[in-house]
Amino acid sequence: ETETQIQRLLQERDAQIRLGETIAQQVDAQTDDPSFSRIKTPEIYLGYALARQPLGNAEGFFPGKNVVYTIPPTLEKNLVYLEGEWKNNPDHMELVSDTGKIVLIYEAKNVNLVAGNTGTLSVTLNDTPISASEKGNDVVIDPAQQNTITISDQRLYNVVSDADYFKKTLSLTVTGNGFRLYTFTFG
């Protein structure tokens, strides 16, 4: 419906400015559209001012403070757990130590991460390095580098692109003081 509406508006605009552009009449159905009812993990915002749910860590959020987080032995689905020293900012968490860890149990087909500054993330699913069939577009499969994502600027990074809507544990081992974690999104 959206594509058809865009085409109609483009045709109207073309008629007014007479560019003579041909607007495709066919709407291609997407075969990989997400089934939103099967995504069981909501968007997760980090940073004390934007968070919709608490951190999974007992330490919780401390506005403007540096906190040393430890991951507990028992984890709940849909909560982010941190390890290492992180600065609590209004809209993101920033790694203060040289290394850290992010763990999340989720249920979705795709996982995206909004991150910034610099850093390297080693990606594992269910305690094994992410495979070629599970990896997102931004993951580089390289046995020497442990299947990594290189964070080089602030943007959305595709971490997991799985075949179906599975419940899995995502672990990101972070190397890089100053790495910033903003949001997780799911599809």
C-alpha positions as CSV (number, residue, x, y, z in Angstrom):
1,E,0.0,0.0,0.0
2,T,2.8,2.4,0.9
3,E,4.7,1.6,-2.4
4,T,1.5,2.2,-4.4
5,Q,0.9,5.6,-2.6
6,I,4.5,6.6,-3.3
7,Q,4.2,5.8,-7.0
8,R,0.9,7.7,-7.2
9,L,2.6,10.8,-5.6
10,L,5.6,10.5,-7.9
11,Q,3.3,10.4,-10.9
12,E,1.4,13.5,-9.7
13,R,4.7,15.3,-9.2
14,D,6.0,14.3,-12.6
15,A,2.8,15.6,-14.2
16,Q,3.4,19.0,-12.6
17,I,7.1,19.4,-13.4
18,R,7.1,17.4,-16.7
19,L,10.3,15.5,-16.3
20,G,8.9,12.6,-18.4
21,E,10.0,10.0,-15.9
22,T,8.5,6.5,-16.1
23,I,7.1,5.4,-12.7
24,A,6.9,1.6,-12.3
25,Q,3.3,0.4,-11.9
26,Q,4.2,-2.9,-10.5
27,V,4.6,-3.4,-6.7
28,D,7.0,-6.1,-5.8
29,A,5.9,-8.1,-2.7
30,Q,8.7,-8.5,-0.2
31,T,9.3,-12.1,0.8
32,D,11.4,-11.3,3.8
33,D,9.0,-8.9,5.6
34,P,9.1,-9.4,9.3
35,S,6.2,-11.1,11.0
36,F,5.8,-8.6,13.8
37,S,3.6,-10.9,15.8
38,R,6.5,-13.3,16.1
39,I,9.0,-10.8,17.4
40,K,8.9,-11.2,21.2
41,T,11.5,-8.7,22.2
42,P,10.7,-5.0,22.1
43,E,13.2,-2.2,21.2
44,I,15.6,-1.6,24.0
45,Y,16.9,1.8,24.7
46,L,20.0,2.3,26.8
47,G,20.8,5.4,28.8
48,Y,19.0,6.4,32.0
49,A,16.7,9.0,30.4
50,L,15.4,6.9,27.5
51,A,15.3,3.4,29.0
52,R,11.8,1.7,29.0
53,Q,13.0,-1.1,31.2
54,P,15.8,-1.5,33.7
55,L,19.1,-3.0,33.1
56,G,19.3,-6.7,34.0
57,N,22.2,-6.0,36.3
58,A,21.5,-5.5,40.0
59,E,23.7,-2.3,39.8
60,G,21.0,-0.6,37.6
61,F,21.3,2.9,36.2
62,F,23.2,5.6,38.0
63,P,22.7,8.9,36.1
64,G,26.0,10.5,35.1
65,K,28.1,8.0,37.0
66,N,30.7,5.3,36.1
67,V,29.5,1.9,37.3
68,V,31.4,-1.4,37.3
69,Y,28.8,-4.0,36.2
70,T,28.9,-7.7,36.6
71,I,26.7,-10.2,34.9
72,P,24.6,-12.4,37.3
73,P,24.4,-16.2,36.9
74,T,20.7,-16.1,36.0
75,L,19.5,-14.0,33.1
76,E,16.0,-12.9,32.1
77,K,14.8,-12.5,28.5
78,N,14.5,-8.9,27.1
79,L,16.9,-7.3,29.5
80,V,20.4,-6.0,28.7
81,Y,23.2,-7.1,31.0
82,L,26.6,-5.3,31.0
83,E,30.0,-6.3,32.3
84,G,32.9,-3.9,32.8
85,E,33.0,-0.2,33.7
86,W,30.3,1.8,31.9
87,K,29.4,5.5,32.1
88,N,25.6,6.1,32.5
89,N,24.6,8.8,30.0
90,P,21.1,10.1,29.3
91,D,20.8,8.4,25.9
92,H,23.5,5.8,25.9
93,M,26.0,3.7,27.9
94,E,29.7,4.3,27.2
95,L,32.4,1.8,27.9
96,V,35.0,3.3,30.2
97,S,37.1,0.2,30.7
98,D,39.2,-1.2,27.8
99,T,36.9,-4.3,27.5
100,G,33.4,-5.1,28.4
101,K,30.5,-7.4,27.6
102,I,26.9,-7.1,26.6
103,V,24.5,-10.0,27.0
104,L,20.9,-10.2,25.9
105,I,18.4,-13.1,25.6
106,Y,16.0,-12.2,22.8
107,E,13.4,-13.7,20.6
108,A,13.4,-12.4,17.0
109,K,14.7,-13.1,13.6
110,N,17.0,-10.1,13.2
111,V,19.0,-8.0,15.8
112,N,20.3,-4.5,15.1
113,L,22.3,-2.3,17.3
114,V,22.7,1.4,17.3
115,A,26.2,2.2,18.4
116,G,28.9,4.8,18.0
117,N,32.4,6.0,18.5
118,T,34.9,3.1,18.0
119,G,35.3,-0.4,19.1
120,T,35.3,-4.0,18.1
121,L,32.5,-6.5,19.0
122,S,33.1,-10.2,19.0
123,V,29.7,-11.8,18.4
124,T,28.5,-15.1,19.8
125,L,25.0,-16.8,19.9
126,N,24.3,-19.3,22.6
127,D,28.0,-19.4,23.6
128,T,29.4,-20.2,20.1
129,P,30.8,-17.7,17.5
130,I,28.0,-16.5,15.2
131,S,27.8,-18.6,12.0
132,A,27.6,-17.5,8.4
133,S,23.9,-18.4,8.2
134,E,23.1,-16.3,11.3
135,K,25.3,-13.3,10.9
136,G,24.1,-9.9,10.1
137,N,25.4,-7.7,7.3
138,D,27.9,-6.0,9.5
139,V,29.5,-9.1,11.0
140,V,32.8,-10.2,9.4
141,I,33.4,-14.0,9.7
142,D,37.1,-14.4,10.3
143,P,38.4,-17.2,12.5
144,A,41.3,-15.1,13.5
145,Q,39.1,-12.2,14.7
146,Q,36.3,-14.3,16.3
147,N,33.4,-13.1,14.0
148,T,33.5,-9.4,14.7
149,I,31.8,-6.1,14.0
150,T,34.0,-3.0,13.7
151,I,32.3,0.1,15.1
152,S,33.7,3.1,13.2
153,D,30.9,5.7,13.4
154,Q,27.5,6.2,14.9
155,R,24.9,4.2,13.0
156,L,22.7,1.1,13.0
157,Y,24.7,-2.2,12.8
158,N,23.0,-5.4,11.6
159,V,24.2,-8.1,14.1
160,V,22.0,-11.1,13.5
161,S,20.0,-12.1,10.4
162,D,18.6,-15.5,11.2
163,A,16.3,-17.9,9.3
164,D,13.5,-17.8,11.8
165,Y,12.3,-16.3,15.0
166,F,14.4,-18.1,17.6
167,K,15.0,-17.4,21.3
168,K,18.8,-17.0,21.6
169,T,21.4,-15.5,23.9
170,L,23.5,-12.8,22.1
171,S,26.9,-12.0,23.7
172,L,29.0,-9.1,22.5
173,T,32.5,-8.9,23.8
174,V,33.5,-5.3,23.4
175,T,37.1,-4.0,23.0
176,G,37.5,-0.3,22.8
177,N,37.3,2.3,25.6
178,G,34.7,4.9,24.5
179,F,32.4,2.5,22.7
180,R,28.8,3.8,22.9
181,L,25.7,1.6,23.1
182,Y,22.4,3.4,22.3
183,T,19.6,0.9,21.2
184,F,18.8,-2.6,20.2
185,T,16.1,-3.1,17.6
186,F,14.5,-6.4,16.4
187,G,12.9,-7.7,13.2
